[in-house]
Amino acid sequence: MKNDDLHIAAYLPRSRANGPELRSVLWVQGCPFRCAGCFNPDFLPFAGSREVATRDVADWMLTESETEGVSFSGGEPFAQAGALAEVAERVRAAGKGVLVFTGYDAIELRSSRNPGCRRLLQAADLLVAGRYRSEMPGRHPLLASANQELVLLTERYRGADFGGRRRTEFHIAASGAITVSGFPDATWRLGANEATG
């Protein structure tokens, strides 16, 4: 993999279930955590993804003129922080908001000496931070478990932007593949051609 490539698990051009307003969603492949009950177990291994240049990923998101912003999920976005920072900087320069779902908590990220991590933090507007804990179900529209927190990094978003109910979306591709996105019921079982987050 080149330094300017990302390991991609899935991409959804438009979603209303992964942050405020209409957003593009990118799921990266690979996660160092193994949270019990993870929504995306197929995205945990660092192998088995497709590699895409950061400029191409940013272009995908920038062609979606009606979206307010982008959301990065996974896998673990901060495992590819340097490459994702390049994407985040480009889309933010174009006026879009950046939300990152991460298993790290804010203290871990802010104390990181990794330059890519610091750069992605500077390019993000909002974090949904903390390990997923299946025994502590969340009620907030964006928090999968109650221990997680919203971390506002800029003034782009406010608490009022996250009102309402949790959403689950179903997207059916021309190939027939179904993508389930958002916060589906915990009893769901997803197959290899399905993604959620």
C-alpha atoms as an extended CHARMM CRD file, in Angstrom:
* protein
*
       197  EXT
         1         1  MET       CA              0.0000000000        0.0000000000        0.0000000000  PROA      1               0.0000000000
         2         2  LYS       CA              1.2730000000        3.4580000000       -0.8740000000  PROA      2               0.0000000000
         3         3  ASN       CA              1.3020000000        6.1590000000        1.8070000000  PROA      3               0.0000000000
         4         4  ASP       CA             -1.5210000000        8.0000000000        0.0710000000  PROA      4               0.0000000000
         5         5  ASP       CA             -3.8070000000        4.9430000000       -0.1730000000  PROA      5               0.0000000000
         6         6  LEU       CA             -6.6340000000        3.9440000000        2.1410000000  PROA      6               0.0000000000
         7         7  HSD       CA             -7.8450000000        0.4400000000        2.9740000000  PROA      7               0.0000000000
         8         8  ILE       CA            -11.5620000000        0.7750000000        2.2060000000  PROA      8               0.0000000000
         9         9  ALA       CA            -14.2450000000       -1.5790000000        3.5350000000  PROA      9               0.0000000000
        10        10  ALA       CA            -17.3340000000        0.2240000000        2.1860000000  PROA      10              0.0000000000
        11        11  TYR       CA            -18.5720000000        3.5680000000        0.9100000000  PROA      11              0.0000000000
        12        12  LEU       CA            -22.0750000000        5.0440000000        0.9300000000  PROA      12              0.0000000000
        13        13  PRO       CA            -22.4840000000        8.2680000000       -1.0740000000  PROA      13              0.0000000000
        14        14  ARG       CA            -25.5600000000        9.4720000000        0.8580000000  PROA      14              0.0000000000
        15        15  SER       CA            -26.8450000000        8.6760000000        4.3290000000  PROA      15              0.0000000000
        16        16  ARG       CA            -29.0340000000       10.2940000000        6.9700000000  PROA      16              0.0000000000
        17        17  ALA       CA            -28.2340000000        7.6910000000        9.6630000000  PROA      17              0.0000000000
        18        18  ASN       CA            -24.5470000000        8.4550000000       10.2640000000  PROA      18              0.0000000000
        19        19  GLY       CA            -24.4990000000       12.0140000000       11.5260000000  PROA      19              0.0000000000
        20        20  PRO       CA            -26.3370000000       15.2900000000       11.1200000000  PROA      20              0.0000000000
        21        21  GLU       CA            -28.0640000000       15.9990000000        7.8180000000  PROA      21              0.0000000000
        22        22  LEU       CA            -27.1990000000       14.2390000000        4.5460000000  PROA      22              0.0000000000
        23        23  ARG       CA            -23.6470000000       12.7980000000        4.5430000000  PROA      23              0.0000000000
        24        24  SER       CA            -21.2660000000       10.5510000000        2.6530000000  PROA      24              0.0000000000
        25        25  VAL       CA            -19.9680000000        7.6570000000        4.7650000000  PROA      25              0.0000000000
        26        26  LEU       CA            -16.6410000000        5.8720000000        4.4320000000  PROA      26              0.0000000000
        27        27  TRP       CA            -15.9090000000        2.6720000000        6.3610000000  PROA      27              0.0000000000
        28        28  VAL       CA            -12.2130000000        1.8410000000        6.5630000000  PROA      28              0.0000000000
        29        29  GLN       CA            -10.8610000000       -1.6960000000        6.8760000000  PROA      29              0.0000000000
        30        30  GLY       CA             -8.9400000000       -2.7550000000        9.9760000000  PROA      30              0.0000000000
        31        31  CYS       CA             -9.3520000000       -2.1940000000       13.6940000000  PROA      31              0.0000000000
        32        32  PRO       CA             -7.0360000000       -2.8940000000       16.6480000000  PROA      32              0.0000000000
        33        33  PHE       CA            -10.0160000000       -3.2840000000       19.0010000000  PROA      33              0.0000000000
        34        34  ARG       CA            -12.1490000000       -6.3800000000       19.2760000000  PROA      34              0.0000000000
        35        35  CYS       CA            -15.2400000000       -5.0110000000       20.9890000000  PROA      35              0.0000000000
        36        36  ALA       CA            -17.7400000000       -7.7540000000       21.8020000000  PROA      36              0.0000000000
        37        37  GLY       CA            -20.8100000000       -7.4020000000       19.5990000000  PROA      37              0.0000000000
        38        38  CYS       CA            -19.1010000000       -5.1390000000       17.0390000000  PROA      38              0.0000000000
        39        39  PHE       CA            -21.5480000000       -3.9980000000       14.3410000000  PROA      39              0.0000000000
        40        40  ASN       CA            -18.9430000000       -4.5330000000       11.6020000000  PROA      40              0.0000000000
        41        41  PRO       CA            -16.9750000000       -7.7130000000       12.3340000000  PROA      41              0.0000000000
        42        42  ASP       CA            -16.0390000000       -8.0900000000        8.6540000000  PROA      42              0.0000000000
        43        43  PHE       CA            -14.2200000000       -4.7520000000        8.8740000000  PROA      43              0.0000000000
        44        44  LEU       CA            -11.9240000000       -5.7630000000       11.7790000000  PROA      44              0.0000000000
        45        45  PRO       CA             -9.1140000000       -7.5680000000        9.8650000000  PROA      45              0.0000000000
        46        46  PHE       CA             -6.5280000000       -5.3220000000        8.2770000000  PROA      46              0.0000000000
        47        47  ALA       CA             -6.3800000000       -7.6350000000        5.2490000000  PROA      47              0.0000000000
        48        48  GLY       CA             -8.9640000000       -8.1900000000        2.5630000000  PROA      48              0.0000000000
        49        49  SER       CA             -9.8310000000       -4.6200000000        1.5960000000  PROA      49              0.0000000000
        50        50  ARG       CA             -9.4540000000       -2.6390000000       -1.5560000000  PROA      50              0.0000000000
        51        51  GLU       CA             -6.8570000000        0.1100000000       -1.6950000000  PROA      51              0.0000000000
        52        52  VAL       CA             -7.9330000000        3.4930000000       -3.0190000000  PROA      52              0.0000000000
        53        53  ALA       CA             -5.8950000000        6.6800000000       -3.3680000000  PROA      53              0.0000000000
        54        54  THR       CA             -6.8790000000        9.4440000000       -0.9430000000  PROA      54              0.0000000000
        55        55  ARG       CA             -7.4480000000       11.8840000000       -3.8120000000  PROA      55              0.0000000000
        56        56  ASP       CA             -9.9910000000        9.4720000000       -5.3370000000  PROA      56              0.0000000000
        57        57  VAL       CA            -11.8150000000        9.0210000000       -2.0230000000  PROA      57              0.0000000000
        58        58  ALA       CA            -12.0180000000       12.7940000000       -1.5650000000  PROA      58              0.0000000000
        59        59  ASP       CA            -13.2800000000       13.1470000000       -5.1380000000  PROA      59              0.0000000000
        60        60  TRP       CA            -16.0880000000       10.6530000000       -4.4330000000  PROA      60              0.0000000000
        61        61  MET       CA            -17.2290000000       12.8070000000       -1.5350000000  PROA      61              0.0000000000
        62        62  LEU       CA            -16.8240000000       16.1120000000       -3.3120000000  PROA      62              0.0000000000
        63        63  THR       CA            -19.0200000000       15.0040000000       -6.2310000000  PROA      63              0.0000000000
        64        64  GLU       CA            -21.9280000000       14.6850000000       -3.7730000000  PROA      64              0.0000000000
        65        65  SER       CA            -22.9050000000       18.3500000000       -3.9720000000  PROA      65              0.0000000000
        66        66  GLU       CA            -26.0190000000       18.0040000000       -1.7780000000  PROA      66              0.0000000000
        67        67  THR       CA            -24.2740000000       16.4510000000        1.2250000000  PROA      67              0.0000000000
        68        68  GLU       CA            -23.5370000000       18.5790000000        4.2930000000  PROA      68              0.0000000000
        69        69  GLY       CA            -20.5630000000       16.4960000000        5.3340000000  PROA      69              0.0000000000
        70        70  VAL       CA            -18.7610000000       13.1910000000        5.5850000000  PROA      70              0.0000000000
        71        71  SER       CA            -18.5170000000       10.5160000000        8.2780000000  PROA      71              0.0000000000
        72        72  PHE       CA            -15.5940000000        8.1380000000        8.7630000000  PROA      72              0.0000000000
        73        73  SER       CA            -16.2690000000        4.8160000000       10.4440000000  PROA      73              0.0000000000
        74        74  GLY       CA            -14.8540000000        1.3580000000       10.2960000000  PROA      74              0.0000000000
        75        75  GLY       CA            -12.9010000000       -0.5490000000       11.2850000000  PROA      75              0.0000000000
        76        76  GLU       CA            -10.9710000000        2.1480000000       13.1100000000  PROA      76              0.0000000000
        77        77  PRO       CA            -10.4100000000        5.4510000000       11.2710000000  PROA      77              0.0000000000
        78        78  PHE       CA             -7.4640000000        6.4580000000       13.4540000000  PROA      78              0.0000000000
        79        79  ALA       CA             -5.6180000000        3.2990000000       12.3630000000  PROA      79              0.0000000000
        80        80  GLN       CA             -5.2920000000        5.1250000000        9.0070000000  PROA      80              0.0000000000
        81        81  ALA       CA             -5.1940000000        8.6300000000       10.4250000000  PROA      81              0.0000000000
        82        82  GLY       CA             -2.5770000000       10.1460000000        8.1160000000  PROA      82              0.0000000000
        83        83  ALA       CA             -4.3230000000        9.1140000000        4.9000000000  PROA      83              0.0000000000
        84        84  LEU       CA             -7.7860000000        9.9850000000        6.2560000000  PROA      84              0.0000000000
        85        85  ALA       CA             -6.4900000000       13.3970000000        7.3360000000  PROA      85              0.0000000000
        86        86  GLU       CA             -5.7130000000       14.1560000000        3.6850000000  PROA      86              0.0000000000
        87        87  VAL       CA             -9.2990000000       13.3210000000        2.7210000000  PROA      87              0.0000000000
        88        88  ALA       CA            -10.7170000000       15.2840000000        5.6720000000  PROA      88              0.0000000000
        89        89  GLU       CA             -8.6430000000       18.3610000000        4.8470000000  PROA      89              0.0000000000
        90        90  ARG       CA             -9.8400000000       18.3660000000        1.2470000000  PROA      90              0.0000000000
        91        91  VAL       CA            -13.5230000000       17.9490000000        2.0300000000  PROA      91              0.0000000000
        92        92  ARG       CA            -13.4020000000       20.4980000000        4.8240000000  PROA      92              0.0000000000
        93        93  ALA       CA            -11.6870000000       23.0050000000        2.5340000000  PROA      93              0.0000000000
        94        94  ALA       CA            -14.6930000000       22.5110000000        0.2200000000  PROA      94              0.0000000000
        95        95  GLY       CA            -17.0520000000       23.4890000000        3.0640000000  PROA      95              0.0000000000
        96        96  LYS       CA            -18.1840000000       20.0710000000        4.2810000000  PROA      96              0.0000000000
        97        97  GLY       CA            -18.2410000000       18.9060000000        7.9060000000  PROA      97              0.0000000000
        98        98  VAL       CA            -16.1810000000       15.9490000000        9.1300000000  PROA      98              0.0000000000
        99        99  LEU       CA            -17.3910000000       13.4350000000       11.7340000000  PROA      99              0.0000000000
       100       100  VAL       CA            -15.2030000000       10.5380000000       12.9100000000  PROA      100             0.0000000000
       101       101  PHE       CA            -16.5140000000        7.4500000000       14.7410000000  PROA      101             0.0000000000
       102       102  THR       CA            -13.6360000000        6.0200000000       16.7920000000  PROA      102             0.0000000000
       103       103  GLY       CA            -13.0190000000        3.4120000000       19.4620000000  PROA      103             0.0000000000
       104       104  TYR       CA            -10.3780000000        5.6390000000       21.0580000000  PROA      104             0.0000000000
       105       105  ASP       CA            -11.4750000000        8.0680000000       23.7220000000  PROA      105             0.0000000000
       106       106  ALA       CA            -10.6950000000       11.7620000000       23.4310000000  PROA      106             0.0000000000
       107       107  ILE       CA             -7.9030000000       11.6610000000       26.0350000000  PROA      107             0.0000000000
       108       108  GLU       CA             -6.0860000000        8.8900000000       24.1490000000  PROA      108             0.0000000000
       109       109  LEU       CA             -6.3000000000       10.8180000000       20.8880000000  PROA      109             0.0000000000
       110       110  ARG       CA             -5.2730000000       14.1730000000       22.3130000000  PROA      110             0.0000000000
       111       111  SER       CA             -2.2200000000       12.6180000000       24.0030000000  PROA      111             0.0000000000
       112       112  SER       CA             -1.1210000000       10.7280000000       20.8740000000  PROA      112             0.0000000000
       113       113  ARG       CA              2.3080000000       11.5340000000       19.4540000000  PROA      113             0.0000000000
       114       114  ASN       CA              1.3280000000       10.1700000000       16.0650000000  PROA      114             0.0000000000
       115       115  PRO       CA              1.4120000000       13.1110000000       13.6060000000  PROA      115             0.0000000000
       116       116  GLY       CA             -1.3310000000       11.5550000000       11.4710000000  PROA      116             0.0000000000
       117       117  CYS       CA             -3.5820000000       11.3050000000       14.5100000000  PROA      117             0.0000000000
       118       118  ARG       CA             -3.0080000000       14.9440000000       15.4040000000  PROA      118             0.0000000000
       119       119  ARG       CA             -3.6510000000       15.9790000000       11.8190000000  PROA      119             0.0000000000
       120       120  LEU       CA             -6.9370000000       14.0560000000       11.6060000000  PROA      120             0.0000000000
       121       121  LEU       CA             -8.0730000000       15.5820000000       14.9060000000  PROA      121             0.0000000000
       122       122  GLN       CA             -7.3540000000       19.0570000000       13.5110000000  PROA      122             0.0000000000
       123       123  ALA       CA             -9.3070000000       18.2780000000       10.3370000000  PROA      123             0.0000000000
       124       124  ALA       CA            -12.3710000000       16.8840000000       12.1490000000  PROA      124             0.0000000000
       125       125  ASP       CA            -15.3570000000       18.8140000000       13.4790000000  PROA      125             0.0000000000
       126       126  LEU       CA            -16.7960000000       16.0810000000       15.6590000000  PROA      126             0.0000000000
       127       127  LEU       CA            -15.8240000000       12.7480000000       17.2150000000  PROA      127             0.0000000000
       128       128  VAL       CA            -18.0500000000        9.9540000000       18.4300000000  PROA      128             0.0000000000
       129       129  ALA       CA            -15.4280000000        8.5010000000       20.7720000000  PROA      129             0.0000000000
       130       130  GLY       CA            -15.0190000000        5.4490000000       22.9840000000  PROA      130             0.0000000000
       131       131  ARG       CA            -15.0020000000        1.6590000000       22.8110000000  PROA      131             0.0000000000
       132       132  TYR       CA            -18.2840000000       -0.0220000000       21.9790000000  PROA      132             0.0000000000
       133       133  ARG       CA            -19.7440000000       -1.8100000000       25.0040000000  PROA      133             0.0000000000
       134       134  SER       CA            -22.6870000000       -4.0320000000       24.1110000000  PROA      134             0.0000000000
       135       135  GLU       CA            -23.7660000000       -4.2940000000       27.7570000000  PROA      135             0.0000000000
       136       136  MET       CA            -24.3380000000       -0.5070000000       27.8660000000  PROA      136             0.0000000000
       137       137  PRO       CA            -26.7520000000        0.2340000000       25.0030000000  PROA      137             0.0000000000
       138       138  GLY       CA            -26.8920000000        3.8730000000       24.0010000000  PROA      138             0.0000000000
       139       139  ARG       CA            -30.0290000000        5.9120000000       23.4050000000  PROA      139             0.0000000000
       140       140  HSD       CA            -28.4900000000        8.9300000000       21.7120000000  PROA      140             0.0000000000
       141       141  PRO       CA            -28.9290000000        8.9430000000       17.9120000000  PROA      141             0.0000000000
       142       142  LEU       CA            -25.1540000000        8.6200000000       17.3500000000  PROA      142             0.0000000000
       143       143  LEU       CA            -23.8610000000        6.7520000000       20.4000000000  PROA      143             0.0000000000
       144       144  ALA       CA            -23.8910000000        2.9750000000       20.0140000000  PROA      144             0.0000000000
       145       145  SER       CA            -23.1690000000        2.5230000000       23.7230000000  PROA      145             0.0000000000
       146       146  ALA       CA            -23.8010000000        4.8010000000       26.6850000000  PROA      146             0.0000000000
       147       147  ASN       CA            -20.1110000000        5.0970000000       27.6230000000  PROA      147             0.0000000000
       148       148  GLN       CA            -19.2960000000        6.8260000000       24.3370000000  PROA      148             0.0000000000
       149       149  GLU       CA            -19.1760000000       10.5980000000       24.0330000000  PROA      149             0.0000000000
       150       150  LEU       CA            -19.7000000000       13.3190000000       21.4620000000  PROA      150             0.0000000000
       151       151  VAL       CA            -16.6180000000       15.5230000000       21.2810000000  PROA      151             0.0000000000
       152       152  LEU       CA            -17.2240000000       18.8470000000       19.5210000000  PROA      152             0.0000000000
       153       153  LEU       CA            -13.8760000000       19.9230000000       18.0370000000  PROA      153             0.0000000000
       154       154  THR       CA            -15.1170000000       23.0150000000       16.1990000000  PROA      154             0.0000000000
       155       155  GLU       CA            -18.1890000000       25.2480000000       16.3190000000  PROA      155             0.0000000000
       156       156  ARG       CA            -19.7450000000       23.6760000000       13.2150000000  PROA      156             0.0000000000
       157       157  TYR       CA            -22.1020000000       21.4260000000       15.1780000000  PROA      157             0.0000000000
       158       158  ARG       CA            -24.0950000000       21.9090000000       18.3770000000  PROA      158             0.0000000000
       159       159  GLY       CA            -25.9370000000       19.5150000000       20.6680000000  PROA      159             0.0000000000
       160       160  ALA       CA            -29.2370000000       20.4710000000       19.0230000000  PROA      160             0.0000000000
       161       161  ASP       CA            -27.9660000000       19.0540000000       15.7220000000  PROA      161             0.0000000000
       162       162  PHE       CA            -28.3060000000       15.5270000000       17.1080000000  PROA      162             0.0000000000
       163       163  GLY       CA            -31.9020000000       15.4560000000       18.2640000000  PROA      163             0.0000000000
       164       164  GLY       CA            -34.4430000000       12.9790000000       17.0550000000  PROA      164             0.0000000000
       165       165  ARG       CA            -34.5120000000        9.2220000000       16.9110000000  PROA      165             0.0000000000
       166       166  ARG       CA            -31.9550000000        6.6690000000       15.8470000000  PROA      166             0.0000000000
       167       167  ARG       CA            -32.1300000000        5.7560000000       12.1940000000  PROA      167             0.0000000000
       168       168  THR       CA            -31.5310000000        2.6010000000       10.2320000000  PROA      168             0.0000000000
       169       169  GLU       CA            -31.2100000000        2.7150000000        6.4490000000  PROA      169             0.0000000000
       170       170  PHE       CA            -31.3580000000        0.0040000000        3.8120000000  PROA      170             0.0000000000
       171       171  HSD       CA            -29.6120000000        0.5730000000        0.4970000000  PROA      171             0.0000000000
       172       172  ILE       CA            -29.9710000000       -1.9340000000       -2.3400000000  PROA      172             0.0000000000
       173       173  ALA       CA            -27.2880000000       -1.8050000000       -5.0330000000  PROA      173             0.0000000000
       174       174  ALA       CA            -27.8990000000       -2.7170000000       -8.6720000000  PROA      174             0.0000000000
       175       175  SER       CA            -26.0470000000       -5.9740000000       -7.9390000000  PROA      175             0.0000000000
       176       176  GLY       CA            -28.6100000000       -6.8150000000       -5.2650000000  PROA      176             0.0000000000
       177       177  ALA       CA            -26.1790000000       -6.2940000000       -2.3770000000  PROA      177             0.0000000000
       178       178  ILE       CA            -27.8940000000       -4.7850000000        0.6510000000  PROA      178             0.0000000000
       179       179  THR       CA            -26.2040000000       -2.2430000000        2.8870000000  PROA      179             0.0000000000
       180       180  VAL       CA            -27.7230000000       -1.7190000000        6.3240000000  PROA      180             0.0000000000
       181       181  SER       CA            -26.4880000000        1.4870000000        7.8990000000  PROA      181             0.0000000000
       182       182  GLY       CA            -27.0700000000        3.3540000000       11.1250000000  PROA      182             0.0000000000
       183       183  PHE       CA            -28.1820000000        1.6780000000       14.3420000000  PROA      183             0.0000000000
       184       184  PRO       CA            -30.0580000000       -1.5440000000       13.5680000000  PROA      184             0.0000000000
       185       185  ASP       CA            -31.6310000000       -3.6200000000       16.2990000000  PROA      185             0.0000000000
       186       186  ALA       CA            -29.0570000000       -5.6820000000       18.2200000000  PROA      186             0.0000000000
       187       187  THR       CA            -30.7560000000       -8.9340000000       17.1720000000  PROA      187             0.0000000000
       188       188  TRP       CA            -29.8130000000       -8.4370000000       13.5140000000  PROA      188             0.0000000000
       189       189  ARG       CA            -27.3240000000      -10.7840000000       11.9220000000  PROA      189             0.0000000000
       190       190  LEU       CA            -25.5730000000       -9.4510000000        8.8430000000  PROA      190             0.0000000000
       191       191  GLY       CA            -23.8790000000      -11.4160000000        6.0920000000  PROA      191             0.0000000000
       192       192  ALA       CA            -20.6210000000      -10.7460000000        4.2890000000  PROA      192             0.0000000000
       193       193  ASN       CA            -22.2630000000       -8.5380000000        1.6230000000  PROA      193             0.0000000000
       194       194  GLU       CA            -23.8410000000       -6.2380000000        4.1810000000  PROA      194             0.0000000000
       195       195  ALA       CA            -22.3540000000       -3.3210000000        6.0680000000  PROA      195             0.0000000000
       196       196  THR       CA            -23.5300000000       -1.3230000000        9.0040000000  PROA      196             0.0000000000
       197       197  GLY       CA            -22.1050000000        1.4220000000       11.1410000000  PROA      197             0.0000000000
